[in-house]
Amino acid sequence: FGGATAGKENDAVWGSALLAYGSGDWSKTDRSFRIGGGDGDPIKGLASLSSSFDKGYTMAVLRANSIWLVNTDPTATFTNFSANLGPEQMGSGIGCVGKRAFAVVANDLYFVSPDHTIRSLARMENAQGQYQLSAAMSLPIQPYVDRINWSYAYKIAVVKYKELVLFSVPLDASTYPDTVLAFNARLQKWVGVWTGLTPNCFAITRFADVHRLVFGQQDGKVRKFKDYLDATDDDTYTDDGTGYETEIWSRSFLFGEPLNDKDAYHAETRFSVSNAVVTVTLVADNVEVKSWTADVQPSGPFLEQTLEFDLEADGNRPFRRGLRGLTPFNECYLKLNSPSGWFALRNASMSGFVNTLRSQ
């Protein structure tokens, strides 16, 4: 798919002969067709999807403002595809912003749409060979999606790696992807916003049958995702030998009463094996009202010899803080931050007193 001349329109699809794509294996007459009837909407990408058809092949054609499905039976010529099934339009006004802005996850297709949403095209469980467009799955992180620099959205890169779907996007005034939005397809939850990374493209390597995620950055470096390293090794949590900042926000604490003001009593955080100095901040009604430090670095005597057995690891380490005397608030949450190192937060909890409502 490509240009504007006959046979090379930006909505045209060409296919080679089966498993043959050399000179003479392409035919404009038998193996070329257009998607959408020449309405000027360009094709951004093609994706192979699973199917319940007899031959089991479906191709998703992602255009700038629409999504189409084509039955790509390899035993049929391209001229017979329309007679067999399609192309079938799945939606209008919803499309894909760029050639790398989509990824196939099991039976679903995830993509970034120009209507300022992230959506999926999902195979229906109870309807053979049928797909449906999802509602906007980006609603929980819409403030970040709204910050995407849509003038450069064509540079967005998406990859599926293990249970994660990673969306590398340019935010605010950035002209290249500078933030990664992480979605857990297994949990169907957004799990993180990663900054400091600038992936322009992704690839999954399979050397020695071992899968690794690598990505090319804006600075020209090719980096490898370090998820395979020891989770308790300090070097696992560095980029080029330099530590990076980590921040976690807790859920909102309303103490079961959305209307009443509250008086805070105490906060508690529990950590398992960690190595960092963590600053815990109480944010009440969007104002930082109190901060304290939790030193979760290893402590105890240092042995100069290596033992032939493992000592029992420390259990959960609690850090408690009294919060009496603060200004009453309606809603609050805890923010944990460490400039370097690593920590494993088991849970965060708070207690407080609910004030009665005053009649006016």
C-alpha positions in Angstrom: 0.0 0.0 0.0 1.4 3.4 -0.7 1.2 6.2 -3.3 -1.5 7.9 -5.4 -0.9 6.5 -8.9 -3.2 3.7 -10.3 -2.5 0.4 -8.5 -0.4 2.2 -5.9 -3.0 4.2 -4.0 -2.7 4.8 -0.3 -5.7 2.5 0.3 -4.5 -0.3 -1.9 -3.2 -3.7 -0.8 -1.0 -5.9 -2.8 -0.2 -9.5 -2.2 2.4 -11.8 -3.6 1.9 -15.4 -4.7 1.7 -17.9 -1.8 5.1 -17.9 -0.1 6.6 -16.3 -3.1 7.5 -12.6 -3.2 10.3 -12.3 -5.8 10.3 -10.8 -9.3 7.2 -11.9 -11.2 5.3 -13.0 -8.2 3.1 -9.9 -8.0 0.0 -9.2 -10.1 -1.9 -6.0 -10.2 -4.8 -7.8 -11.8 -5.2 -10.8 -9.5 -3.4 -9.8 -6.3 -4.3 -6.1 -5.7 -7.4 -4.6 -4.3 -8.4 -1.4 -2.6 -10.0 -0.9 0.9 -12.9 1.5 1.3 -13.7 2.5 -2.3 -11.1 5.3 -2.8 -12.3 7.7 -0.1 -8.8 9.0 0.5 -8.4 7.4 3.9 -4.8 6.0 3.9 -3.8 2.6 5.2 -1.5 2.8 8.3 -0.9 -0.9 8.9 -1.9 -4.6 8.5 -2.3 -7.1 11.3 -3.0 -10.9 11.2 -5.7 -12.1 13.5 -7.0 -15.5 14.5 -10.3 -16.6 12.9 -12.9 -19.3 13.0 -13.2 -19.5 9.3 -12.5 -22.8 7.5 -9.1 -21.5 6.4 -8.5 -19.6 9.6 -6.9 -16.4 8.3 -8.2 -12.8 8.9 -6.3 -9.6 8.1 -7.1 -6.4 9.9 -6.5 -3.3 7.8 -5.9 -0.3 10.0 -6.7 3.0 8.2 -6.4 6.5 9.6 -10.1 6.7 10.3 -11.5 3.2 10.0 -10.8 -0.4 10.7 -11.5 -3.2 8.1 -11.4 -7.0 8.1 -10.5 -9.2 5.1 -10.7 -13.0 4.9 -7.3 -13.9 3.5 -7.8 -17.5 2.5 -4.4 -18.5 1.1 -6.1 -20.9 -1.4 -8.1 -18.1 -3.0 -6.8 -15.3 -5.2 -7.1 -11.7 -4.2 -9.9 -11.2 -6.7 -12.0 -13.7 -4.8 -11.6 -12.2 -1.3 -14.5 -9.8 -1.7 -16.7 -12.6 -3.0 -15.8 -14.8 0.0 -16.0 -12.1 2.8 -15.4 -8.4 2.9 -13.6 -6.3 3.1 -15.9 -5.6 6.1 -15.8 -2.2 7.9 -15.7 -2.4 11.7 -16.1 1.3 12.5 -15.9 4.7 11.0 -14.1 7.6 12.7 -12.0 5.2 14.7 -8.7 4.2 13.2 -4.9 4.0 13.8 -2.5 6.9 14.1 0.7 5.3 12.8 2.5 2.2 11.3 3.8 1.1 14.7 0.8 2.2 16.9 -0.8 -1.2 17.2 -0.1 -4.7 18.6 -1.9 -8.1 18.4 -2.6 -9.6 21.9 -4.0 -13.2 21.7 -7.4 -12.7 19.9 -7.4 -8.9 20.3 -5.9 -6.0 18.4 -4.8 -3.0 20.5 -4.3 0.4 18.8 -4.1 4.1 19.3 -6.9 6.0 17.6 -6.9 9.6 16.3 -10.1 10.3 18.3 -7.7 10.5 21.4 -8.4 7.1 22.7 -6.8 3.7 23.0 -9.1 0.8 21.9 -9.1 -2.8 21.1 -10.7 -4.9 18.3 -11.7 -8.1 20.1 -12.9 -11.4 18.8 -16.4 -12.2 20.1 -16.6 -15.3 22.2 -20.1 -16.4 21.2 -20.1 -15.4 17.6 -18.0 -17.4 15.1 -15.4 -15.3 13.3 -16.9 -12.0 14.4 -15.1 -9.0 16.0 -16.2 -5.9 17.8 -14.6 -2.6 18.7 -14.3 -2.0 22.4 -15.2 1.2 24.2 -12.2 3.4 25.1 -9.9 1.3 27.3 -7.8 4.5 28.0 -10.4 6.1 30.2 -8.6 5.4 33.5 -5.5 7.2 32.2 -7.3 9.7 29.9 -5.4 12.7 31.5 -2.2 11.2 30.0 -3.8 10.3 26.7 -5.0 13.9 26.4 -1.4 15.1 26.8 -0.2 13.2 23.8 1.2 15.5 21.1 -1.1 14.4 18.4 0.8 16.2 15.7 3.5 13.6 16.3 1.2 10.7 17.1 2.4 8.9 13.9 5.6 8.1 15.8 3.8 6.1 18.6 5.1 2.6 19.0 3.2 -0.3 20.6 4.5 -3.8 21.6 3.1 -6.8 23.3 5.6 -8.5 25.7 4.6 -11.3 28.0 1.5 -10.0 29.8 2.3 -6.3 29.1 1.2 -4.0 26.3 3.5 -1.0 26.1 2.5 2.2 24.4 5.4 4.6 23.7 3.9 8.1 23.2 5.1 11.7 22.9 3.6 13.9 25.7 3.1 17.6 25.8 5.6 19.4 23.5 7.7 16.4 22.8 8.3 15.6 19.2 9.2 12.0 19.8 8.0 9.2 22.2 9.2 10.1 25.7 6.7 8.2 28.0 5.6 4.6 28.1 2.0 3.7 29.2 2.0 0.1 30.5 -1.2 -2.0 30.3 -1.4 -5.5 31.8 -3.5 -7.6 29.4 -3.8 -10.4 31.9 -5.3 -8.3 34.6 -6.9 -5.8 32.1 -5.5 -3.0 34.1 -3.2 0.0 33.5 -0.2 -0.7 35.8 2.3 2.2 35.2 3.5 5.3 33.5 7.2 5.1 32.7 9.3 8.2 32.1 13.0 8.5 31.1 12.5 6.1 28.2 12.3 7.2 24.6 11.5 4.0 22.6 11.0 4.8 18.9 10.5 1.1 18.0 10.4 -2.3 19.7 11.4 -5.8 18.8 11.2 -9.2 20.5 14.3 -11.3 20.1 14.3 -15.1 20.3 17.9 -16.1 20.4 18.3 -19.6 21.8 14.5 -19.7 22.2 14.7 -17.1 24.9 12.4 -14.1 24.5 13.8 -10.6 25.3 12.3 -7.2 24.7 14.7 -4.7 23.1 13.9 -1.2 21.9 15.6 1.6 19.9 15.7 4.9 21.6 15.7 8.5 20.4 19.4 8.8 21.3 20.4 6.0 18.9 21.0 3.4 21.6 19.5 0.0 21.6 18.4 -1.1 25.1 17.2 -4.4 26.6 14.4 -4.7 29.1 15.9 -6.1 32.3 13.0 -8.1 33.6 15.0 -11.4 33.4 17.6 -10.3 36.0 17.6 -11.0 39.8 14.9 -8.9 41.4 17.1 -8.4 44.5 20.2 -7.3 42.7 21.0 -3.6 42.9 22.3 -3.5 39.3 18.9 -4.6 38.0 17.5 -1.2 38.9 20.0 1.0 37.0 20.1 2.4 33.5 23.7 2.6 32.2 24.9 2.2 35.8 22.8 5.1 37.1 19.9 4.8 39.5 16.5 6.1 38.5 13.6 7.6 40.4 10.6 5.4 41.5 7.3 6.7 42.7 4.1 5.0 43.8 0.7 6.5 44.7 -1.7 4.7 46.9 -5.4 4.5 46.3 -7.7 7.3 47.6 -8.6 7.1 51.3 -12.2 8.2 52.0 -12.7 6.1 55.2 -16.1 5.0 53.9 -17.6 8.5 53.9 -17.4 10.5 50.7 -19.0 13.7 52.2 -17.6 14.0 55.8 -14.3 15.6 56.7 -11.8 13.4 58.6 -9.0 13.8 61.1 -6.0 11.7 60.3 -4.7 9.4 63.1 -1.8 7.4 61.7 -0.3 5.9 58.5 1.6 2.6 58.1 3.7 1.3 55.2 5.1 -2.3 55.1 8.0 -3.3 52.9 9.5 -6.7 52.1 13.2 -7.1 51.0 14.2 -3.6 49.7 17.2 -1.3 49.4 16.3 2.3 49.2 15.5 5.4 51.3 11.8 6.1 50.7 10.1 9.4 51.3 6.4 9.0 52.2 4.1 12.0 51.7 0.5 12.4 52.8 -1.5 14.4 50.2 -4.8 15.6 51.6 -7.3 17.4 49.3 -4.4 17.7 46.7 -2.1 19.4 49.2 1.1 17.8 50.5 0.6 18.2 54.3 3.2 15.9 55.8 6.3 13.9 54.8 8.6 11.4 56.5 11.4 9.0 55.6 11.4 5.2 55.7 14.9 3.7 55.4 14.4 0.2 54.0 18.1 -0.4 53.3 19.5 -3.7 54.6 20.6 -3.4 58.2 22.5 -5.6 60.7 26.0 -7.0 61.1 28.3 -7.4 58.1 30.1 -10.7 57.7 33.5 -10.6 55.8 33.2 -14.3 54.9 30.7 -16.0 52.5 28.6 -18.5 54.4 27.7 -21.9 53.0 24.1 -21.5 53.9 21.5 -18.7 53.6 20.4 -16.7 56.6 16.7 -16.2 57.0 15.6 -13.0 55.2 14.0 -10.2 57.0 10.2 -10.3 57.1 7.9 -7.4 56.4 9.3 -4.2 57.8 6.6 -1.8 59.1 7.0 2.0 59.3 4.3 3.8 61.3 3.7 7.6 61.6 1.3 9.5 63.9 -0.7 12.1 62.1 -2.6 13.8 64.9 -3.0 17.6 64.7 -3.3 18.0 60.9 -6.0 20.1 59.3 -9.2 18.1 58.6 -9.6 16.9 55.0 -12.1 15.1 52.8 -9.9 12.7 50.8 -6.2 11.8 51.0 -3.6 9.4 49.6 0.0 8.4 50.2 2.8 9.1 47.7 6.1 7.1 48.0 9.3 8.2 46.3 12.9 7.1 46.1 15.5 8.9 43.9 17.4 5.6 43.4 17.5 2.0 44.7 14.5 -0.3 44.8 11.7 -1.2 47.2 8.9 -3.7 47.4 5.8 -2.2 49.0 3.5 -4.9 50.6 0.7 -2.5 51.7 -0.1 1.0 52.8 -2.9 1.7 55.3 -4.3 4.7 57.2 -6.6 5.3 60.1 -8.6 8.4 61.1 -11.7 9.8 62.7 -14.8 10.8 60.7 -16.3 14.1 61.7 -20.1 14.6 61.8 -21.8 16.8 59.3 -22.9 20.1 60.5 -26.4 21.3 59.6 -26.6 24.7 57.9 
